[in-house]
Amino acid sequence: MITAKKIPVAKPRLPPLAALAPYIERIDGARWYSNFGPLNQELETRLAARFGLPAQGVVTIANATVGLSVALRAAGAQAGTLCVLPSWTFSASVHAAIDAGLTPFFADVDAEGVLTPAIVRDALKAAPGAVGAIMPVAVCGQPIDPAPWNALADETGLPVVLDAAPGFDAAKAGQGLSVVSLHATKILGVGEGGFAMSADPALAATVRLRSNFGFSGSREAQVAATNGKLSEYAAAIGLAGLDEWPARRAAFQAVAQRYRRNLADLPAATLPGGWGQDWLSTTCVVRLEDPAATMPVLDALHAASVETRAWWGRGMHTHRAFADYPRLALPTTERLAQTVLGLPFFIDMTNEEIDTVCTALREELVRCS
Ligand SMILES: Cc1ncc(COP(=O)(O)O)c(C=O)c1O
């Protein structure tokens, strides 16, 4: 029996040795390996330019989980208060809130899987205690418009930290902090890494202080802090990644667009609005209209050697570590958990692989209808 080669759900590819070599040589020459050395400084400057921020508006960080925790503290979230966040997210968002001394308070999302200011306003009225922070999430990398969140922060006096971890492509920085991941699985990856950014350089400076032992200009710890710095080696990968970014993005986009074309006439399976058109991320998720189709579709994809992943599981409120935290009714989260499937998506996915995935999906959905 011939078994088809499995199509993995993800297959990250970071810049190759030749692209890294000039940057590694610079590290060898400078003998500066971490502590916001020259490569980190250059990475921050280039990222700031890309996101239209002042040079001091970006701070590199060891990973987005640490970045979110530090950002919550830097934004002034008071330990012991509640952090409103969606259950429809990755566990890192929740861990970061807990690590910052906050109690996660799970709210529902809209039909696209997004926490909105309207949902948060309702959550604030129903909160079982004092709320100290709000953390919207760029689900699957879809861009978050910071403007309504800036307005909500002004209206409520609460810090809003945007978890834009999967959102490098289209992330935007507002007056508050946004945190982006540079994990290997992200569209721009360095292995482990990330950055925090804000239009307010003072906030970014506080993230730097709190990710560097509380040091600023001397070796005296000025505030409670951690070590969340990014090494120069990771910064080298980030710089090489930025060099190849236009080609990298175009290659991802070609894969995403073929998915969109293949599934355009299949109303039973919807890709996120704008994905592959206005924005990109490395998660390709389809939402099935009929929850009853999910199991047969998963079986059919499995039989076609297509790997799938439930990226957010059944929602964070169902995880053992988070089950006791307060939450509101989560009907949309629960429906999304039953109907959203992560499909294979990677930079060098062949047309044949994309077509195999889409054909298996289509045939089973037609059979189920
Ligand atoms: C929504 C969300 N938040 C946070 C993270 C954590 O990022 P990192 O792996 O850089 O800590 C991720 C990573 O996938 C994520 O998807």
The ligand as an SDF file (V2000), in Angstrom:
LIG
                    3D

 16 16  0  0  0  0  0  0  0  0999 V2000
   -2.1390   35.0180   20.7500 C   0  0  0  0  0  0  0  0  0  0  0  0
   -0.7570   34.6720   21.2110 C   0  0  0  0  0  0  0  0  0  0  0  0
   -0.2540   35.2840   22.2930 N   0  0  0  0  0  0  0  0  0  0  0  0
    0.9960   35.0140   22.7190 C   0  0  0  0  0  0  0  0  0  0  0  0
    1.7990   34.1020   22.0860 C   0  0  0  0  0  0  0  0  0  0  0  0
    3.1580   33.8030   22.6530 C   0  0  0  0  0  0  0  0  0  0  0  0
    4.2160   34.1500   21.8260 O   0  0  0  0  0  0  0  0  0  0  0  0
    5.6820   33.6030   22.1820 P   0  0  0  0  0  0  0  0  0  0  0  0
    5.7460   32.2050   21.6730 O   0  0  0  0  0  0  0  0  0  0  0  0
    6.6090   34.5290   21.4430 O   0  0  0  0  0  0  0  0  0  0  0  0
    5.8650   33.6840   23.6470 O   0  0  0  0  0  0  0  0  0  0  0  0
    1.3220   33.4540   20.9560 C   0  0  0  0  0  0  0  0  0  0  0  0
    2.1770   32.4720   20.2540 C   0  0  0  0  0  0  0  0  0  0  0  0
    1.7650   31.7530   19.3940 O   0  0  0  0  0  0  0  0  0  0  0  0
    0.0150   33.7370   20.5070 C   0  0  0  0  0  0  0  0  0  0  0  0
   -0.5050   33.1170   19.4350 O   0  0  0  0  0  0  0  0  0  0  0  0
  1  2  1  0
  2  3  1  0
  2 15  2  0
  3  4  2  0
  4  5  1  0
  5  6  1  0
  5 12  2  0
  6  7  1  0
  7  8  1  0
  8  9  2  0
  8 10  1  0
  8 11  1  0
 12 13  1  0
 12 15  1  0
 13 14  2  0
 15 16  1  0
M  END
$$$$
